């Protein structure tokens, strides 16, 4: 199977992003109904950048956990 070029990958990503942007809003009742019926397969939940935790930051590492795993 040939590898996709960076242009092809970018086109796929942009197409996916456009689908997400163009999603219509739904009421809570409709959401729950469709979720229970199995009509919803994925949920997109945007998270503001200021709430993202940098998992690689040394300030988030618990040294005691690191010591026990050595």
mmCIF file of the N, C-alpha and C atoms, coordinates in Angstrom:
data_MODEL
# 
_entry.id   MODEL 
# 
loop_
_atom_site.group_PDB 
_atom_site.id 
_atom_site.type_symbol 
_atom_site.label_atom_id 
_atom_site.label_alt_id 
_atom_site.label_comp_id 
_atom_site.label_asym_id 
_atom_site.label_entity_id 
_atom_site.label_seq_id 
_atom_site.pdbx_PDB_ins_code 
_atom_site.Cartn_x 
_atom_site.Cartn_y 
_atom_site.Cartn_z 
_atom_site.occupancy 
_atom_site.B_iso_or_equiv 
_atom_site.pdbx_formal_charge 
_atom_site.auth_seq_id 
_atom_site.auth_comp_id 
_atom_site.auth_asym_id 
_atom_site.auth_atom_id 
_atom_site.pdbx_PDB_model_num 
ATOM 1   N N  . UNK A 1 1  ? 0.845   -1.175 0.000  1.00 0.00 ? 1  UNK A N  1 
ATOM 2   C CA . UNK A 1 1  ? 0.000   0.000  0.000  1.00 0.00 ? 1  UNK A CA 1 
ATOM 3   C C  . UNK A 1 1  ? 0.891   1.239  0.000  1.00 0.00 ? 1  UNK A C  1 
ATOM 4   N N  . UNK A 1 2  ? 0.743   2.135  -0.985 1.00 0.00 ? 2  UNK A N  1 
ATOM 5   C CA . UNK A 1 2  ? 1.590   3.332  -1.040 1.00 0.00 ? 2  UNK A CA 1 
ATOM 6   C C  . UNK A 1 2  ? 1.249   4.302  0.088  1.00 0.00 ? 2  UNK A C  1 
ATOM 7   N N  . UNK A 1 3  ? 2.283   4.983  0.571  1.00 0.00 ? 3  UNK A N  1 
ATOM 8   C CA . UNK A 1 3  ? 2.074   5.965  1.631  1.00 0.00 ? 3  UNK A CA 1 
ATOM 9   C C  . UNK A 1 3  ? 1.421   7.211  1.060  1.00 0.00 ? 3  UNK A C  1 
ATOM 10  N N  . UNK A 1 4  ? 0.591   7.863  1.865  1.00 0.00 ? 4  UNK A N  1 
ATOM 11  C CA . UNK A 1 4  ? -0.072  9.097  1.446  1.00 0.00 ? 4  UNK A CA 1 
ATOM 12  C C  . UNK A 1 4  ? 0.919   10.249 1.520  1.00 0.00 ? 4  UNK A C  1 
ATOM 13  N N  . UNK A 1 5  ? 0.812   11.142 0.567  1.00 0.00 ? 5  UNK A N  1 
ATOM 14  C CA . UNK A 1 5  ? 1.675   12.325 0.586  1.00 0.00 ? 5  UNK A CA 1 
ATOM 15  C C  . UNK A 1 5  ? 1.173   13.288 1.655  1.00 0.00 ? 5  UNK A C  1 
ATOM 16  N N  . UNK A 1 6  ? 2.003   14.242 2.019  1.00 0.00 ? 6  UNK A N  1 
ATOM 17  C CA . UNK A 1 6  ? 1.600   15.221 3.030  1.00 0.00 ? 6  UNK A CA 1 
ATOM 18  C C  . UNK A 1 6  ? 0.403   16.035 2.548  1.00 0.00 ? 6  UNK A C  1 
ATOM 19  N N  . UNK A 1 7  ? 0.305   16.273 1.248  1.00 0.00 ? 7  UNK A N  1 
ATOM 20  C CA . UNK A 1 7  ? -0.833  17.015 0.695  1.00 0.00 ? 7  UNK A CA 1 
ATOM 21  C C  . UNK A 1 7  ? -2.113  16.196 0.859  1.00 0.00 ? 7  UNK A C  1 
ATOM 22  N N  . UNK A 1 8  ? -2.033  14.893 0.593  1.00 0.00 ? 8  UNK A N  1 
ATOM 23  C CA . UNK A 1 8  ? -3.208  14.028 0.738  1.00 0.00 ? 8  UNK A CA 1 
ATOM 24  C C  . UNK A 1 8  ? -3.658  13.950 2.198  1.00 0.00 ? 8  UNK A C  1 
ATOM 25  N N  . UNK A 1 9  ? -2.709  13.865 3.095  1.00 0.00 ? 9  UNK A N  1 
ATOM 26  C CA . UNK A 1 9  ? -3.032  13.822 4.521  1.00 0.00 ? 9  UNK A CA 1 
ATOM 27  C C  . UNK A 1 9  ? -3.687  15.128 4.940  1.00 0.00 ? 9  UNK A C  1 
ATOM 28  N N  . UNK A 1 10 ? -3.128  16.247 4.497  1.00 0.00 ? 10 UNK A N  1 
ATOM 29  C CA . UNK A 1 10 ? -3.689  17.555 4.825  1.00 0.00 ? 10 UNK A CA 1 
ATOM 30  C C  . UNK A 1 10 ? -5.112  17.681 4.291  1.00 0.00 ? 10 UNK A C  1 
ATOM 31  N N  . UNK A 1 11 ? -5.355  17.199 3.080  1.00 0.00 ? 11 UNK A N  1 
ATOM 32  C CA . UNK A 1 11 ? -6.700  17.255 2.505  1.00 0.00 ? 11 UNK A CA 1 
ATOM 33  C C  . UNK A 1 11 ? -7.685  16.439 3.341  1.00 0.00 ? 11 UNK A C  1 
ATOM 34  N N  . UNK A 1 12 ? -7.262  15.278 3.817  1.00 0.00 ? 12 UNK A N  1 
ATOM 35  C CA . UNK A 1 12 ? -8.131  14.455 4.668  1.00 0.00 ? 12 UNK A CA 1 
ATOM 36  C C  . UNK A 1 12 ? -8.427  15.141 5.995  1.00 0.00 ? 12 UNK A C  1 
ATOM 37  N N  . UNK A 1 13 ? -7.399  15.741 6.587  1.00 0.00 ? 13 UNK A N  1 
ATOM 38  C CA . UNK A 1 13 ? -7.573  16.423 7.868  1.00 0.00 ? 13 UNK A CA 1 
ATOM 39  C C  . UNK A 1 13 ? -8.509  17.609 7.709  1.00 0.00 ? 13 UNK A C  1 
ATOM 40  N N  . UNK A 1 14 ? -8.307  18.397 6.664  1.00 0.00 ? 14 UNK A N  1 
ATOM 41  C CA . UNK A 1 14 ? -9.157  19.566 6.447  1.00 0.00 ? 14 UNK A CA 1 
ATOM 42  C C  . UNK A 1 14 ? -10.599 19.161 6.175  1.00 0.00 ? 14 UNK A C  1 
ATOM 43  N N  . UNK A 1 15 ? -10.801 18.092 5.419  1.00 0.00 ? 15 UNK A N  1 
ATOM 44  C CA . UNK A 1 15 ? -12.158 17.616 5.149  1.00 0.00 ? 15 UNK A CA 1 
ATOM 45  C C  . UNK A 1 15 ? -12.831 17.177 6.449  1.00 0.00 ? 15 UNK A C  1 
ATOM 46  N N  . UNK A 1 16 ? -12.089 16.496 7.312  1.00 0.00 ? 16 UNK A N  1 
ATOM 47  C CA . UNK A 1 16 ? -12.640 16.057 8.596  1.00 0.00 ? 16 UNK A CA 1 
ATOM 48  C C  . UNK A 1 16 ? -12.968 17.250 9.483  1.00 0.00 ? 16 UNK A C  1 
ATOM 49  N N  . UNK A 1 17 ? -12.078 18.234 9.500  1.00 0.00 ? 17 UNK A N  1 
ATOM 50  C CA . UNK A 1 17 ? -12.309 19.432 10.305 1.00 0.00 ? 17 UNK A CA 1 
ATOM 51  C C  . UNK A 1 17 ? -13.532 20.187 9.805  1.00 0.00 ? 17 UNK A C  1 
ATOM 52  N N  . UNK A 1 18 ? -13.699 20.254 8.497  1.00 0.00 ? 18 UNK A N  1 
ATOM 53  C CA . UNK A 1 18 ? -14.859 20.950 7.934  1.00 0.00 ? 18 UNK A CA 1 
ATOM 54  C C  . UNK A 1 18 ? -16.155 20.249 8.334  1.00 0.00 ? 18 UNK A C  1 
ATOM 55  N N  . UNK A 1 19 ? -16.148 18.917 8.352  1.00 0.00 ? 19 UNK A N  1 
ATOM 56  C CA . UNK A 1 19 ? -17.330 18.168 8.787  1.00 0.00 ? 19 UNK A CA 1 
ATOM 57  C C  . UNK A 1 19 ? -17.676 18.511 10.236 1.00 0.00 ? 19 UNK A C  1 
ATOM 58  N N  . UNK A 1 20 ? -16.667 18.613 11.081 1.00 0.00 ? 20 UNK A N  1 
ATOM 59  C CA . UNK A 1 20 ? -16.893 18.933 12.491 1.00 0.00 ? 20 UNK A CA 1 
ATOM 60  C C  . UNK A 1 20 ? -17.436 20.347 12.633 1.00 0.00 ? 20 UNK A C  1 
ATOM 61  N N  . UNK A 1 21 ? -16.852 21.282 11.911 1.00 0.00 ? 21 UNK A N  1 
ATOM 62  C CA . UNK A 1 21 ? -17.280 22.676 11.989 1.00 0.00 ? 21 UNK A CA 1 
ATOM 63  C C  . UNK A 1 21 ? -18.724 22.833 11.534 1.00 0.00 ? 21 UNK A C  1 
ATOM 64  N N  . UNK A 1 22 ? -19.127 22.054 10.548 1.00 0.00 ? 22 UNK A N  1 
ATOM 65  C CA . UNK A 1 22 ? -20.464 22.188 9.981  1.00 0.00 ? 22 UNK A CA 1 
ATOM 66  C C  . UNK A 1 22 ? -21.526 21.353 10.688 1.00 0.00 ? 22 UNK A C  1 
ATOM 67  N N  . UNK A 1 23 ? -21.175 20.710 11.784 1.00 0.00 ? 23 UNK A N  1 
ATOM 68  C CA . UNK A 1 23 ? -22.173 19.953 12.535 1.00 0.00 ? 23 UNK A CA 1 
ATOM 69  C C  . UNK A 1 23 ? -23.222 20.902 13.098 1.00 0.00 ? 23 UNK A C  1 
ATOM 70  N N  . UNK A 1 24 ? -24.468 20.485 13.047 1.00 0.00 ? 24 UNK A N  1 
ATOM 71  C CA . UNK A 1 24 ? -25.525 21.327 13.603 1.00 0.00 ? 24 UNK A CA 1 
ATOM 72  C C  . UNK A 1 24 ? -25.680 21.028 15.092 1.00 0.00 ? 24 UNK A C  1 
ATOM 73  N N  . UNK A 1 25 ? -26.156 22.023 15.812 1.00 0.00 ? 25 UNK A N  1 
ATOM 74  C CA . UNK A 1 25 ? -26.395 21.821 17.236 1.00 0.00 ? 25 UNK A CA 1 
ATOM 75  C C  . UNK A 1 25 ? -27.647 20.980 17.402 1.00 0.00 ? 25 UNK A C  1 
ATOM 76  N N  . UNK A 1 26 ? -27.735 20.272 18.511 1.00 0.00 ? 26 UNK A N  1 
ATOM 77  C CA . UNK A 1 26 ? -28.941 19.489 18.785 1.00 0.00 ? 26 UNK A CA 1 
ATOM 78  C C  . UNK A 1 26 ? -29.356 19.707 20.227 1.00 0.00 ? 26 UNK A C  1 
ATOM 79  N N  . UNK A 1 27 ? -30.626 19.516 20.478 1.00 0.00 ? 27 UNK A N  1 
ATOM 80  C CA . UNK A 1 27 ? -31.121 19.676 21.843 1.00 0.00 ? 27 UNK A CA 1 
ATOM 81  C C  . UNK A 1 27 ? -30.614 18.521 22.698 1.00 0.00 ? 27 UNK A C  1 
ATOM 82  N N  . UNK A 1 28 ? -30.633 18.733 23.991 1.00 0.00 ? 28 UNK A N  1 
ATOM 83  C CA . UNK A 1 28 ? -30.188 17.704 24.925 1.00 0.00 ? 28 UNK A CA 1 
ATOM 84  C C  . UNK A 1 28 ? -31.065 16.460 24.799 1.00 0.00 ? 28 UNK A C  1 
ATOM 85  N N  . UNK A 1 29 ? -32.387 16.663 24.677 1.00 0.00 ? 29 UNK A N  1 
ATOM 86  C CA . UNK A 1 29 ? -33.308 15.528 24.554 1.00 0.00 ? 29 UNK A CA 1 
ATOM 87  C C  . UNK A 1 29 ? -33.026 14.720 23.290 1.00 0.00 ? 29 UNK A C  1 
ATOM 88  N N  . UNK A 1 30 ? -32.799 15.404 22.167 1.00 0.00 ? 30 UNK A N  1 
ATOM 89  C CA . UNK A 1 30 ? -32.488 14.712 20.918 1.00 0.00 ? 30 UNK A CA 1 
ATOM 90  C C  . UNK A 1 30 ? -31.159 13.969 21.036 1.00 0.00 ? 30 UNK A C  1 
ATOM 91  N N  . UNK A 1 31 ? -30.172 14.614 21.656 1.00 0.00 ? 31 UNK A N  1 
ATOM 92  C CA . UNK A 1 31 ? -28.871 13.983 21.858 1.00 0.00 ? 31 UNK A CA 1 
ATOM 93  C C  . UNK A 1 31 ? -29.016 12.682 22.651 1.00 0.00 ? 31 UNK A C  1 
ATOM 94  N N  . UNK A 1 32 ? -29.721 12.744 23.783 1.00 0.00 ? 32 UNK A N  1 
ATOM 95  C CA . UNK A 1 32 ? -29.893 11.550 24.615 1.00 0.00 ? 32 UNK A CA 1 
ATOM 96  C C  . UNK A 1 32 ? -30.657 10.461 23.873 1.00 0.00 ? 32 UNK A C  1 
ATOM 97  N N  . UNK A 1 33 ? -31.678 10.857 23.140 1.00 0.00 ? 33 UNK A N  1 
ATOM 98  C CA . UNK A 1 33 ? -32.473 9.899  22.380 1.00 0.00 ? 33 UNK A CA 1 
ATOM 99  C C  . UNK A 1 33 ? -31.620 9.177  21.338 1.00 0.00 ? 33 UNK A C  1 
ATOM 100 N N  . UNK A 1 34 ? -30.855 9.942  20.565 1.00 0.00 ? 34 UNK A N  1 
ATOM 101 C CA . UNK A 1 34 ? -30.020 9.342  19.525 1.00 0.00 ? 34 UNK A CA 1 
ATOM 102 C C  . UNK A 1 34 ? -28.868 8.540  20.121 1.00 0.00 ? 34 UNK A C  1 
ATOM 103 N N  . UNK A 1 35 ? -28.365 8.965  21.261 1.00 0.00 ? 35 UNK A N  1 
ATOM 104 C CA . UNK A 1 35 ? -27.306 8.215  21.935 1.00 0.00 ? 35 UNK A CA 1 
ATOM 105 C C  . UNK A 1 35 ? -27.829 6.851  22.389 1.00 0.00 ? 35 UNK A C  1 
ATOM 106 N N  . UNK A 1 36 ? -29.018 6.837  22.984 1.00 0.00 ? 36 UNK A N  1 
ATOM 107 C CA . UNK A 1 36 ? -29.622 5.581  23.441 1.00 0.00 ? 36 UNK A CA 1 
ATOM 108 C C  . UNK A 1 36 ? -29.940 4.650  22.280 1.00 0.00 ? 36 UNK A C  1 
ATOM 109 N N  . UNK A 1 37 ? -30.315 5.221  21.131 1.00 0.00 ? 37 UNK A N  1 
ATOM 110 C CA . UNK A 1 37 ? -30.657 4.417  19.956 1.00 0.00 ? 37 UNK A CA 1 
ATOM 111 C C  . UNK A 1 37 ? -29.415 3.940  19.199 1.00 0.00 ? 37 UNK A C  1 
ATOM 112 N N  . UNK A 1 38 ? -28.248 4.371  19.628 1.00 0.00 ? 38 UNK A N  1 
ATOM 113 C CA . UNK A 1 38 ? -27.012 3.955  18.978 1.00 0.00 ? 38 UNK A CA 1 
ATOM 114 C C  . UNK A 1 38 ? -26.716 4.692  17.686 1.00 0.00 ? 38 UNK A C  1 
ATOM 115 N N  . UNK A 1 39 ? -27.354 5.835  17.482 1.00 0.00 ? 39 UNK A N  1 
ATOM 116 C CA . UNK A 1 39 ? -27.149 6.606  16.254 1.00 0.00 ? 39 UNK A CA 1 
ATOM 117 C C  . UNK A 1 39 ? -25.911 7.494  16.333 1.00 0.00 ? 39 UNK A C  1 
ATOM 118 N N  . UNK A 1 40 ? -25.404 7.715  17.533 1.00 0.00 ? 40 UNK A N  1 
ATOM 119 C CA . UNK A 1 40 ? -24.228 8.568  17.715 1.00 0.00 ? 40 UNK A CA 1 
ATOM 120 C C  . UNK A 1 40 ? -23.028 7.662  17.965 1.00 0.00 ? 40 UNK A C  1 
ATOM 121 N N  . UNK A 1 41 ? -22.021 7.786  17.103 1.00 0.00 ? 41 UNK A N  1 
ATOM 122 C CA . UNK A 1 41 ? -20.843 6.925  17.199 1.00 0.00 ? 41 UNK A CA 1 
ATOM 123 C C  . UNK A 1 41 ? -19.623 7.665  17.732 1.00 0.00 ? 41 UNK A C  1 
ATOM 124 N N  . UNK A 1 42 ? -19.611 8.992  17.581 1.00 0.00 ? 42 UNK A N  1 
ATOM 125 C CA . UNK A 1 42 ? -18.484 9.793  18.060 1.00 0.00 ? 42 UNK A CA 1 
ATOM 126 C C  . UNK A 1 42 ? -19.011 11.091 18.647 1.00 0.00 ? 42 UNK A C  1 
ATOM 127 N N  . UNK A 1 43 ? -18.299 11.601 19.630 1.00 0.00 ? 43 UNK A N  1 
ATOM 128 C CA . UNK A 1 43 ? -18.641 12.884 20.228 1.00 0.00 ? 43 UNK A CA 1 
ATOM 129 C C  . UNK A 1 43 ? -17.396 13.755 20.173 1.00 0.00 ? 43 UNK A C  1 
ATOM 130 N N  . UNK A 1 44 ? -17.554 14.973 19.713 1.00 0.00 ? 44 UNK A N  1 
ATOM 131 C CA . UNK A 1 44 ? -16.453 15.928 19.656 1.00 0.00 ? 44 UNK A CA 1 
ATOM 132 C C  . UNK A 1 44 ? -16.654 16.929 20.780 1.00 0.00 ? 44 UNK A C  1 
ATOM 133 N N  . UNK A 1 45 ? -15.664 17.045 21.644 1.00 0.00 ? 45 UNK A N  1 
ATOM 134 C CA . UNK A 1 45 ? -15.743 17.979 22.758 1.00 0.00 ? 45 UNK A CA 1 
ATOM 135 C C  . UNK A 1 45 ? -14.538 18.903 22.711 1.00 0.00 ? 45 UNK A C  1 
ATOM 136 N N  . UNK A 1 46 ? -14.719 20.107 22.183 1.00 0.00 ? 46 UNK A N  1 
ATOM 137 C CA . UNK A 1 46 ? -13.585 21.035 22.134 1.00 0.00 ? 46 UNK A CA 1 
ATOM 138 C C  . UNK A 1 46 ? -13.174 21.445 23.549 1.00 0.00 ? 46 UNK A C  1 
ATOM 139 N N  . UNK A 1 47 ? -11.884 21.514 23.762 1.00 0.00 ? 47 UNK A N  1 
ATOM 140 C CA . UNK A 1 47 ? -11.342 21.892 25.060 1.00 0.00 ? 47 UNK A CA 1 
ATOM 141 C C  . UNK A 1 47 ? -10.502 23.148 24.872 1.00 0.00 ? 47 UNK A C  1 
ATOM 142 N N  . UNK A 1 48 ? -10.803 24.205 25.634 1.00 0.00 ? 48 UNK A N  1 
ATOM 143 C CA . UNK A 1 48 ? -9.983  25.414 25.520 1.00 0.00 ? 48 UNK A CA 1 
ATOM 144 C C  . UNK A 1 48 ? -8.529  25.109 25.850 1.00 0.00 ? 48 UNK A C  1 
ATOM 145 N N  . UNK A 1 49 ? -7.620  25.749 25.134 1.00 0.00 ? 49 UNK A N  1 
ATOM 146 C CA . UNK A 1 49 ? -6.198  25.462 25.287 1.00 0.00 ? 49 UNK A CA 1 
ATOM 147 C C  . UNK A 1 49 ? -5.708  25.686 26.720 1.00 0.00 ? 49 UNK A C  1 
ATOM 148 N N  . UNK A 1 50 ? -6.290  26.637 27.438 1.00 0.00 ? 50 UNK A N  1 
ATOM 149 C CA . UNK A 1 50 ? -5.810  26.905 28.792 1.00 0.00 ? 50 UNK A CA 1 
ATOM 150 C C  . UNK A 1 50 ? -6.135  25.768 29.762 1.00 0.00 ? 50 UNK A C  1 
ATOM 151 N N  . UNK A 1 51 ? -7.011  24.828 29.373 1.00 0.00 ? 51 UNK A N  1 
ATOM 152 C CA . UNK A 1 51 ? -7.341  23.697 30.239 1.00 0.00 ? 51 UNK A CA 1 
ATOM 153 C C  . UNK A 1 51 ? -6.520  22.452 29.923 1.00 0.00 ? 51 UNK A C  1 
ATOM 154 N N  . UNK A 1 52 ? -5.705  22.509 28.899 1.00 0.00 ? 52 UNK A N  1 
ATOM 155 C CA . UNK A 1 52 ? -4.913  21.352 28.505 1.00 0.00 ? 52 UNK A CA 1 
ATOM 156 C C  . UNK A 1 52 ? -3.708  21.229 29.432 1.00 0.00 ? 52 UNK A C  1 
ATOM 157 N N  . UNK A 1 53 ? -3.489  20.030 29.960 1.00 0.00 ? 53 UNK A N  1 
ATOM 158 C CA . UNK A 1 53 ? -2.361  19.785 30.853 1.00 0.00 ? 53 UNK A CA 1 
ATOM 159 C C  . UNK A 1 53 ? -1.217  19.228 30.026 1.00 0.00 ? 53 UNK A C  1 
ATOM 160 N N  . UNK A 1 54 ? -0.060  19.799 30.196 1.00 0.00 ? 54 UNK A N  1 
ATOM 161 C CA . UNK A 1 54 ? 1.122   19.306 29.500 1.00 0.00 ? 54 UNK A CA 1 
ATOM 162 C C  . UNK A 1 54 ? 1.649   18.100 30.266 1.00 0.00 ? 54 UNK A C  1 
ATOM 163 N N  . UNK A 1 55 ? 1.408   16.923 29.727 1.00 0.00 ? 55 UNK A N  1 
ATOM 164 C CA . UNK A 1 55 ? 1.790   15.685 30.419 1.00 0.00 ? 55 UNK A CA 1 
ATOM 165 C C  . UNK A 1 55 ? 3.300   15.482 30.469 1.00 0.00 ? 55 UNK A C  1 
ATOM 166 N N  . UNK A 1 56 ? 4.037   16.171 29.638 1.00 0.00 ? 56 UNK A N  1 
ATOM 167 C CA . UNK A 1 56 ? 5.482   15.993 29.607 1.00 0.00 ? 56 UNK A CA 1 
ATOM 168 C C  . UNK A 1 56 ? 6.203   17.008 30.491 1.00 0.00 ? 56 UNK A C  1 
ATOM 169 N N  . UNK A 1 57 ? 5.464   17.910 31.066 1.00 0.00 ? 57 UNK A N  1 
ATOM 170 C CA . UNK A 1 57 ? 6.078   18.945 31.881 1.00 0.00 ? 57 UNK A CA 1 
ATOM 171 C C  . UNK A 1 57 ? 6.636   18.336 33.163 1.00 0.00 ? 57 UNK A C  1 
ATOM 172 N N  . UNK A 1 58 ? 7.808   18.783 33.553 1.00 0.00 ? 58 UNK A N  1 
ATOM 173 C CA . UNK A 1 58 ? 8.410   18.259 34.778 1.00 0.00 ? 58 UNK A CA 1 
ATOM 174 C C  . UNK A 1 58 ? 7.590   18.654 35.999 1.00 0.00 ? 58 UNK A C  1 
ATOM 175 N N  . UNK A 1 59 ? 6.791   19.719 35.889 1.00 0.00 ? 59 UNK A N  1 
ATOM 176 C CA . UNK A 1 59 ? 5.983   20.143 37.027 1.00 0.00 ? 59 UNK A CA 1 
ATOM 177 C C  . UNK A 1 59 ? 4.812   19.196 37.280 1.00 0.00 ? 59 UNK A C  1 
ATOM 178 N N  . UNK A 1 60 ? 4.478   18.332 36.308 1.00 0.00 ? 60 UNK A N  1 
ATOM 179 C CA . UNK A 1 60 ? 3.363   17.401 36.501 1.00 0.00 ? 60 UNK A CA 1 
ATOM 180 C C  . UNK A 1 60 ? 3.839   16.012 36.893 1.00 0.00 ? 60 UNK A C  1 
ATOM 181 N N  . UNK A 1 61 ? 5.125   15.798 36.935 1.00 0.00 ? 61 UNK A N  1 
ATOM 182 C CA . UNK A 1 61 ? 5.645   14.473 37.260 1.00 0.00 ? 61 UNK A CA 1 
ATOM 183 C C  . UNK A 1 61 ? 5.684   14.266 38.764 1.00 0.00 ? 61 UNK A C  1 
ATOM 184 N N  . UNK A 1 62 ? 5.261   13.105 39.174 1.00 0.00 ? 62 UNK A N  1 
ATOM 185 C CA . UNK A 1 62 ? 5.330   12.718 40.575 1.00 0.00 ? 62 UNK A CA 1 
ATOM 186 C C  . UNK A 1 62 ? 6.594   11.885 40.741 1.00 0.00 ? 62 UNK A C  1 
ATOM 187 N N  . UNK A 1 63 ? 7.589   12.448 41.373 1.00 0.00 ? 63 UNK A N  1 
ATOM 188 C CA . UNK A 1 63 ? 8.885   11.787 41.514 1.00 0.00 ? 63 UNK A CA 1 
ATOM 189 C C  . UNK A 1 63 ? 8.773   10.438 42.225 1.00 0.00 ? 63 UNK A C  1 
ATOM 190 N N  . UNK A 1 64 ? 7.842   10.303 43.180 1.00 0.00 ? 64 UNK A N  1 
ATOM 191 C CA . UNK A 1 64 ? 7.720   9.033  43.906 1.00 0.00 ? 64 UNK A CA 1 
ATOM 192 C C  . UNK A 1 64 ? 7.253   7.917  42.977 1.00 0.00 ? 64 UNK A C  1 
ATOM 193 N N  . UNK A 1 65 ? 6.418   8.244  42.008 1.00 0.00 ? 65 UNK A N  1 
ATOM 194 C CA . UNK A 1 65 ? 5.973   7.241  41.037 1.00 0.00 ? 65 UNK A CA 1 
ATOM 195 C C  . UNK A 1 65 ? 7.139   6.841  40.146 1.00 0.00 ? 65 UNK A C  1 
ATOM 196 N N  . UNK A 1 66 ? 7.922   7.808  39.738 1.00 0.00 ? 66 UNK A N  1 
ATOM 197 C CA . UNK A 1 66 ? 9.066   7.519  38.883 1.00 0.00 ? 66 UNK A CA 1 
ATOM 198 C C  . UNK A 1 66 ? 10.068  6.623  39.594 1.00 0.00 ? 66 UNK A C  1 
ATOM 199 N N  . UNK A 1 67 ? 10.278  6.835  40.874 1.00 0.00 ? 67 UNK A N  1 
ATOM 200 C CA . UNK A 1 67 ? 11.244  6.047  41.632 1.00 0.00 ? 67 UNK A CA 1 
ATOM 201 C C  . UNK A 1 67 ? 10.799  4.599  41.769 1.00 0.00 ? 67 UNK A C  1 
ATOM 202 N N  . UNK A 1 68 ? 9.510   4.342  41.953 1.00 0.00 ? 68 UNK A N  1 
ATOM 203 C CA . UNK A 1 68 ? 9.040   2.968  42.150 1.00 0.00 ? 68 UNK A CA 1 
ATOM 204 C C  . UNK A 1 68 ? 9.038   2.173  40.856 1.00 0.00 ? 68 UNK A C  1 
ATOM 205 N N  . UNK A 1 69 ? 9.020   2.841  39.720 1.00 0.00 ? 69 UNK A N  1 
ATOM 206 C CA . UNK A 1 69 ? 8.980   2.148  38.431 1.00 0.00 ? 69 UNK A CA 1 
ATOM 207 C C  . UNK A 1 69 ? 10.359  1.857  37.866 1.00 0.00 ? 69 UNK A C  1 
ATOM 208 N N  . UNK A 1 70 ? 11.421  2.278  38.552 1.00 0.00 ? 70 UNK A N  1 
ATOM 209 C CA . UNK A 1 70 ? 12.779  2.053  38.040 1.00 0.00 ? 70 UNK A CA 1 
ATOM 210 C C  . UNK A 1 70 ? 13.218  0.643  38.302 1.00 0.00 ? 70 UNK A C  1 
# 
